[in-house]
Amino acid sequence: MGAEAVETLPSPSGAPTPLYYRLREALRARIASGELPVGQLFPTEQELSERYAVSRTTVREAILGLVHEGLLVRKQGKGTFVAAQKVERDLAALTGFAEEMEARGLRPGARTLATEVVTLEGREAELLGLTDGTRAYRIVRLRLGDDEPCSLETNVFTYDLGLRLAQEHLDELGYYPLLEERYGIQLAGAEQVIEVRSATPEEAELLQVRRRATVVVLERVTTDSAGRKIELLRGVYRADRFRYRVHLTRQPRGHVGAESDRGAKS
């Protein structure tokens, strides 16, 4: 049996291009086409070196670029695998987790971890515009995309609303469609803050990531069309499954910070 034919790497526009870049683009195309599906063990450096007639150093550099982009993931002791698609979230749109999953062709799911009545104190009460000692409902869910853990979400609702939600099949339903379509609550907007930190041991275990892996933390207060604050969301999201998009508008010089300054004085 003869040796396999060497695959030629295309050069974009025929212009001279570094070999590692050309290899990276060829591998990217194979991932995008589904030839190398999500979860599959990626070919070894030796296999790729022989297939494309390039050095293992070139292969290593191409693979490293795909790992940094999130297209590949390395698992210690197991090898390199094709990573799951990142979910892109538009920071200018108020959408729920289930809506975002469905919009990208993924199957949303959830596992309810806790549903409890709590007494709000301090910052939680302040964020929802309530007084200390007010009762509310706290619901904790592990959110899934195609059965894979993606985020850990803690929602705090006013007591009456939380009491109704606690009776629902929350493992199957998204909050926002439920609030609008079944309860007749028109959501208007939200204020949210996003930061990055390391996962706690409990978060890492639930999200199935390594200990102290990077996670994206989102805190959101949602209001309805009457201006009432109805939800406080704290979400912990796997950084390897999400990326964020926002449209920015250039402000006149001297304007930066003016809006926040006015808000601080109001």
N, C-alpha and C positions, 0 to 999 in steps of 0.2 A: 504494500500500500504506500503510495507516494505521500510526501509531506503536504500539508494544507497550504493553499496559496496565500501569500502575504496580502493583506488588505491595504490598499493605498489610502493615505490620508489626504483629503481634499484641502486645497489652499484657497481661502476666501478671495474671490475676485482675481485669482491667479497671482496675487502679490505674495512676496516672501513673508512667511509667518512662522514664528517659533513652533517647533515640533510639539512641545507640551500643550500649546494653545490649540493646535489643530487636533491633537488627540483628545483633549478635553471636550472640544465641540463635537467630535465624532461620538464620544461616549454619552454626552448630553443628549444627542439625537436618538441614540438607542434607548435611553431611559424614557424620553418623551414619547417615542413610538410604541412603548410597551414591550419592546423586545426584551428589555431587562425590567421586569415588573417589580412593584413595591414588595419589599420583604425578601427578595431573592438575594442569595449570596452573590456578591460581585466577583467577577473573574479575578484571579490572582495576578500579581505583578508579572510573574513569569508567563502566564497565559497571554496577557495583553502585549507583553514585549515581543513574543513570538508571532502573534497575530498581525501586529502592525509594524514589525521590524524596526523597533525603536529600543533604546536602552531602558533599563529598569529605573534609572534616575528620571528619565522623561515620563515614564508611567507614574512614578511616585508623585511627581510634581502635578501632573494632570489630576490624579485622584485627590490630592490634597486640596486643589482648587474646588473640586466638586463637594468635598466634605465641608469646606468653609461656606459654600453656598447652601448647604443643607440638603443637597440631592443625594448624598451618601452619608451613612452613619457607621462609625466604627464601634464594634462591641468587643470588649476585652476578652480574649480567649476564644472568640468565635469567628472573627473576621470582619469584613466590610460588607454592608448591605445597602440595597437601594432604599432610601428613606421615604416615608409617607409624604404626600403632598402637603406643603404649607398652606394654611388657610389665611387668605389676605383679608384683613378687616379695614373697612373704611371708617376712619375716626370722625368723619363729618356726618355719618349716618347713625341714627339710633336704631340698632337692630339687636335681636337676641341671638343667643348661641345657636338655637335650632334653625333659625332663619338663615344664619350665615353658613351652616353646614349644608342645608338643602340647596342654597344658591350655588354651591360649588360641587354639587353632585355627590355629597357624602351623606351617610345615614346618621342622623342625630339620635342620641340616646342619653339616658341618665340613670344613676343609681342614687336613690335618696339615702343619705347617711344619718340625718337627724331632722326632726321636726319638733320644735319646742317653744313653749311660751317663756318669754324672758322679760325682765324689768330693765328698761333702758336707763342708762346713767351716762353722764358726761358727754363725750363727743358723739356717740351714736344718737342720743336724744337730740343733741344740737343739730346734727346733720339732717335729721328728719323733721326739724322744727317742733319737737315735742318737749315736754317738761320732764325733768328727772322723776323716775318712779312710774312712768307710763308703761303699761304692758304692751308687748308687741310679739310677733311671731318671727322666729329665726328658723330658716330652712337651709340645710346644707346638702348639696348634691355634687356628685362626681359626674362631670359631663363627658360624653363619649362621642367619637366620630368614627363610624364604621367599627364599632365595638372597642376602639382603642381609647384609653384615658387621655383626655386633652386638657381639661381644666377642673379645678376645684372651686365651686362657687358657693358663697354664703350670702343669702338674701335675707334682709330684715324688712318685714312689712308691718304696716299698722295692724293692730289686733284684729279688727273686723275683717279686713281683707285677708290677712293670714289665716284666719279661722276658715274661711271659704276655700282658700287654696289648699289647706291641709287635707281637705276631703277629696281632692282630685288625684288622678293617677299621674303623679308628677314624674314618674320614670318614662312616661310616654309623651308628655305635653311640654311645649315651650310656654314660658310665662306671658310673653307679649301678645301672641295671638289669643291666648286664653283671656287675658285682661280686656282686650279690645273686642273680640268677637263674641265672647260668652257673657262678660260682665258689663260691657258697654262703657268701659273706661277708655277715653281717648288720650293716648300718650302724646305729650307735646315735645318734650326735650329732656336733656340731662346735663349735669355737670360731672366731669370725671377727671381723675388724676391717674397717671400711669407712671410706674417706676419699675426698676429691675433690681432683683436681689437673689440670694441663694435660697434654694428650697430647704425647708425644715425637714428633719428625718421623717415626720409623718406625711408631709406633702410629697416627698420623694417616693415613699412607698406607695401611696395612693395613685400618683401619676405615673408610676413605673419608670422613673428616671434615676440616674445615679445620685448618690447623696451629695448635697450641696450643688446640684446642677442649677444653672441659671433659669429663673422663672420670671415671667412678666406679671406684675401685680396691678390690677385695675380696681379703683374705687369709684363708684358711680352713684349719684343721687338722681332718681328719675321723678319727673313731675308730670301731672296730667294737664289737660287743657284749661282747667280752672286754677292752675297754679299750685295745686296741692302736692306735697312731697309724699309719694306712695311707696317708694322702694329705695333701700340702701343695698347696693351690691358690692361685695368684695370678691373679686375673682383672681385666682392664681392659675396662670396659663403656662403650659410648656413652651419654652422659647423655641424649641425645634419644630413646633407645629404651627406657629403663627408668625405673620409679619403684618406690619401696619402701614396704611397709606393715608396721607392727609394732604389736602390742597392748601398751599400757602400763598398768601397775597402780600406783595411788597407794600409796606407802610411808609409814609413820608418820614424823613429823618426827624428825630425828636419826638415821634409819635409812640415809639416802642416803650411799653411800660405804662403809658398813660391810662389805658383802660384798667389795668390792675390797680394802679394808684387810686383811681376814682372809686373802684370797688372797695378798696381798703378803707376809704374815708366815709363810705355810705353807711 
